[in-house]
Amino acid sequence: MSNMRIRWRTYAACLEVEPDDMFPDPRNQAGNRRAKRVCRRCPVWQLCLDDALTEEGGKREENRHGIRGGLTAYERYLLHHRTRVQGRKAAV
């Protein structure tokens, strides 16, 4: 496992912004866009997204918060759900 994978958070672009900036109200489209722009310039966005999907697992949408890995809580919920459905179809 690479050193970056172990300590990916130390490389996260969101460390340069206020924590609240990464947790806008889900209905705040402008806030969501600003947070996603931070993720787009982040060198570890994929590791962040992987971590979010693993950590959130089967949690319902309302139990997911903020922008992580460039996705909103709802987008991560949909991605997790689609991945599970595809995995079940592949197993059949």
Beta strands, then each sheet from edge to edge (+ up, - down):
end
